Amino acid sequence: MIGLDVPEPENVCNDPNCPFHGILPVKGQIFEGIVGSNRADRTITVERSYYKFIQKYERYEKRKSKISVHKPDCFNVNIGDSVKVAECRPLSKTKHFVLVEVLKEMSE
């Protein structure tokens, strides 16, 4: 168990940076997003939408950000899937998050 209320994946992997089958601890932020790219090896790009309040106009504007996320071998994701990611220690220059759950798969 990794300390989060997420189900353990059905597949088993040998990835040392897997929070379920490896030794990677998770901490900090947890959020949901949409997979934008899965072309890199063990890396996906997750797009997250949020609202930012603009004080001058007293309105909100919609913003989005892209985050590089480590994908352990025990998960299978495609572009458009809704996923849950959690913060972990830095795994590379841009990867500070790891995939912990696939919420909704896009049917083709």
Secondary structure by P-SEA (a helix, b strand, c coil): ccccccccccccccccccccccccccccccccccccccccccbbbbbbbbccccccccbbbbbbbbbbbbbcccccccccccbbbbbccccccccccccccccccccc
